Amino acid sequence: MVIGFSIALIVFSVLLMMLVLMHKGKGGGLSDMFGGGMQSSVGGSSVAERNLDRITIVVGLLWFACIVVLGILMKLGN
């Protein structure tokens, strides 16, 4: 079970890094390549950017949950 959560943690870590790098900063970002650079006429963030934010939050929460579960499993294993 520890191995499964360890693999999940590695996958979520790599995915989280890619998602964070896709976010647009002050000078633009990798999200411009995928349509995230288009600004809506209202002046808010685009749909792609909002969806990217939501996906990043979900992956971040899953990453955190994997760390907590791994910590509990390792503590109980000792």
C-alpha positions as CSV (number, residue, x, y, z in Angstrom):
1,M,0.0,0.0,0.0
2,V,2.9,2.3,0.7
3,I,4.3,1.7,-2.7
4,G,1.0,2.6,-4.3
5,F,0.8,5.9,-2.5
6,S,4.5,6.6,-3.2
7,I,3.9,6.1,-6.9
8,A,0.8,8.3,-6.8
9,L,2.8,11.0,-5.0
10,I,5.4,11.0,-7.7
11,V,2.7,11.2,-10.4
12,F,0.9,14.0,-8.6
13,S,4.2,15.9,-8.0
14,V,5.1,15.8,-11.7
15,L,1.6,16.8,-12.7
16,L,1.5,19.6,-10.2
17,M,4.8,21.0,-11.5
18,M,3.5,21.0,-15.0
19,L,0.3,22.7,-14.0
20,V,2.0,25.4,-12.1
21,L,4.4,26.1,-15.0
22,M,1.4,26.4,-17.3
23,H,-0.1,29.3,-15.3
24,K,0.3,32.7,-16.7
25,G,2.6,35.1,-14.8
26,K,3.2,38.8,-15.4
27,G,5.0,38.1,-18.7
28,G,2.8,35.3,-19.9
29,G,3.4,31.6,-19.5
30,L,3.1,28.2,-21.1
31,S,-0.7,28.6,-20.9
32,D,-0.4,31.0,-23.8
33,M,0.4,28.1,-26.1
34,F,-2.9,26.3,-25.2
35,G,-5.2,29.3,-25.5
36,G,-4.9,30.6,-21.9
37,G,-3.4,33.8,-23.1
38,M,-6.6,35.1,-24.7
39,Q,-8.2,37.7,-22.4
40,S,-11.9,38.0,-22.2
41,S,-13.5,41.3,-23.1
42,V,-14.8,41.7,-19.5
43,G,-11.2,41.9,-18.2
44,G,-11.4,38.8,-16.1
45,S,-9.4,35.6,-16.5
46,S,-10.3,33.4,-19.4
47,V,-12.2,30.1,-19.1
48,A,-9.0,28.1,-19.8
49,E,-7.2,30.0,-17.0
50,R,-10.0,29.4,-14.5
51,N,-10.2,25.7,-15.4
52,L,-6.4,25.5,-15.1
53,D,-6.7,27.0,-11.6
54,R,-9.4,24.5,-10.6
55,I,-7.4,21.5,-11.9
56,T,-4.3,22.8,-10.1
57,I,-6.2,23.1,-6.8
58,V,-7.6,19.6,-7.1
59,V,-4.2,18.1,-7.9
60,G,-2.6,20.0,-5.1
61,L,-5.2,18.7,-2.6
62,L,-4.7,15.1,-3.9
63,W,-0.9,15.6,-3.5
64,F,-1.4,16.8,0.1
65,A,-3.7,13.9,0.8
66,C,-1.1,11.4,-0.5
67,I,1.5,12.9,1.8
68,V,-0.8,12.7,4.9
69,V,-1.7,9.1,4.1
70,L,1.9,8.1,3.5
71,G,2.9,9.7,6.8
72,I,0.1,7.8,8.7
73,L,1.0,4.5,7.0
74,M,4.7,4.9,7.8
75,K,4.0,5.8,11.4
76,L,1.7,2.8,11.8
77,G,4.2,0.6,10.1
78,N,6.9,1.3,12.7
